[in-house]
Amino acid sequence: CLALAFWWSNPTFRAKPPLTIEQIDAAVRQSIEDKPLVAPESRAYYAIIPSVVRVVGLMTEGDDGSDSKENGTVERGVGTGVVIIDNGTILTNLHVVSGAKKIRVTFFDGSESDAVVLSTQPENDLAVLRAKTIPDDLEAATMRSTADLAPGDQVVAVGFPFGIGPSASAGVVSGLLRTLEQNGEERMQNLIQFDAAANPGNSGGPLVNADGEVVGIVTAILNPSGIRTFIGIGFAVPIETAAG
């Protein structure tokens, strides 16, 4: 009886009343205020960005890749690439480097390197590059099958639109198994359609899911007016096709 009386009289051993809805709500609000949730788009961007590179095809003889125009007008193909093997192997669009006399890539840490073309897949507008020198801590992107990709899934396109970047734009998968036509003829098949903003310079860049895993390579935009700006329809080559 004495033990029972001690237990009952000691507040340490008494059951605490359950929290009210108001107390739970206040605790959750305080927790979010103390440590805000990271947006999924931001999480995806920071997961992929160490593997994203700026790709420049130098078309003019004598162009050294600098921004100086002292030697007159230079012609360049500017796009994006993604590191798929940490030895400096980079996947990009063929049209970014087609006809280039020299290829220059800029890595996440700002270091630059010349690159060479290892292989091409013209029917899918793809090229594989190899950088001659690479950063010590170069990271390869994680690739993800599109087997479970569905319209409405969130995606982020990362690249260098108009040479500005790295830039991120977010949207959703608009459709799958799309065919891109040009001059009334089928140009490319089995494409991912998406509505994340893409413009010239995004070509060759990764289209990633909410986890920052590459599901496609941005390759084209559709604008019936002929103006090369985005109106809401972009296309990416599925990563399975690119990996092949």
N, C-alpha and C positions, 0 to 999 in steps of 0.2 A: 504493500500500500504506500509505504514511504517512497519507493522508487517511482510509482505511478504519479504520486503527488509532485515529485521533483520534475518529472517529464512535462507535466501539464503546466507547472508554474514557470518553466524555463522557456522564454520566447524563441530561443534558437531552434527548438524542436517542434514548434507549432507550424502547421501547414499555412503557407501564405495564400491569401485570396487570389483567385485567377485574375489575370490582367483584363482590363476592359477593352472594348473595341477602340475607344479613344486613346488609351495608353499604347496599344499596339500601333495604331496609325501614327501617333506622335514619334514612336521609336523608329519606325520605318522612314518617316520623313527626315528625322535627324540623321539617320545612317546615310541616306542618299545625299543629304546636304554635306556631310563630312567627307564622303567619298563618292562623287558623282559617277554614274554608270558610263562606261565608254560606249560611244555609238558603234554599232556593228560595222558601218562604213569606214570609220576611223580605224577600227581593229583590223579590218581587211587591208587597208592601205599600208599600215605599218608592218604588217606581216609580209607583204610582197615587195615593199620598196627596196630592201637591200639587194634584190635580184633584178631590178629594172635598170636598163641602160639606155642612154641616148645614142642613136645610130645616125651617122652622117655619111652619105655617099658623096665623095668629092668628084665632081664631073669635069671640072676645068683643069687643064694641064697647069701644073705649078701651084695649084691651090694647096696651102699648107694647113687649112682647117681653121685658121684664126678668123676672128670677126672683122679684121681690118679689110677694107676694100681699096687699099692703096694701089693694088695691081689691076684695078678695074673690076667690072662685074664678074661675079663667079656664079656658077650654077651648082646647086646642091640638092640632094634628096635627103630630107630630114625626117626621121621617124624614131621608132622605139624598138627595143628588143628586150628579151627576158632570158636570164641565165638559166639554162636547163641542166648543165653539168658544171661543177665548181672548178673545172680546169679551163674555164673561159669559153665554153661552148654556148652560143647564143642563138636563139630562135627569133626571126623577124620576118617581115614581108619582103618578097623578092623585088617588088617595085621600088622599095626604098633604096636598094643597092644596085639595081640593074643599070648597067652602063657606067658604073663608077670606076674611075681610074685608081682611087684609093678609098678605103673605108676606115672611118675613125669612130671609136666608141668611147663613151664617157661613163664611168661607173658611179655607183652611189656615193662613194667617198670623194668624188671629184677627179680621180686619176683618169688619164686618157691612155688609149692604146690604138695602134693600127690593128686591123683585123682582116682576115682572108675568108673567102667563101669556101666552105667545105662541100656543101651539096645544095641542090635546089629542087623544088617541086612546083614547076610552073603552073600546073593545073589547079593548084591550091594557093598560088601566090606566096609561097614560103621559101625561105632561105635559111640555112644553118651557117653561122659564122664561128670563127675561132679567133679570139683575141691573142695577140702576140705576147703581151704582158698583162698580168692580173694582180689585183690586190691580194694581200696575204690572207685576209679573212673573207674572201668572196663566198657568198651564199647562193646556192642553187634554189630555184623555186620548187615548191611542192605542187605536183600536178594531180588533178582529180578527174576521174571518169565522169562523163556527162550522162551516164546511164540513168541516174536518178534526177537529172535536171528537168525542171518543169516550168511552164509559163507562170510568171508571177514570182519566181525565185529572185531574191536580191542579188545583184552583181555590181561590181565596181570596175571601171576601166581606168588604167593608170598609164600615163604616157606624157608626151611632149607636144600638145596641140600647138601648131604654128611655132614650134620650137620652144614654147614656154613650159617650164616644169622642173621637176616632175609634178604633174597635176593629176588630181583624182576627180572622177565624176561617177555618180551613183544612179542606179536605176533598177530595172527588172528585166528578166528574160521575157521577151514579147512573143516568141515563137521558136519552134525547132524545125529542122529538116527543110529550111528555106532554100530556094533557088534564086540566084542573082542573075538577071538577064542584062545583056548589053547589046544594043542595036538589034533587038528582037531575037537574039540567040542566047542560049544558056551559057553562062560564063563559069559559074561555080555552083556546086550543089551541097546539100547536107549542112547548111550554115545555121548558126545560132543568131536569131534576130534579137536585138536588145535596144533599150531606149536611154541608156546612160550616154551623156553627151560625148561625141567623138568628132574630131576634125582632122584635117591634114596635119600630120605629125604624130597622131595617135597610132598610125599604121604600124603593125608589128608588135604593139604592146599587149600586155596580158589582160584578159577579162577574167576576173577572179570572183569566187563566191564569198560568202560572209566570213569564212575562215581564212581568206587570203590564198586559197588554193586555185591554181590556174585551170580554168575550164575551157578557155579558148584564146585564140590570137586575133585581135582586132584587125580586120582587113579591108573593110569598105563601108561607105555610107551611101544612102540613097537620097538623092535630091533631084526630082524630075525637071527642075528648072535649069539644071546644068551648073548652078553655082556650087562650088565645093565647100559648102557649109552645112552644118547638121540641122536637120529638121525633125529628128525624132526616130529615125530608123537607121540602125547600124547593124553590121554583120561581123561575125567572128567565125573563124575556122575551129571546129571542135578540137580539143587537145589530142584526142585519139588519132585524128587525121594527121595533125602536126607531128605527133610522136612517131608516126610511121615513117 
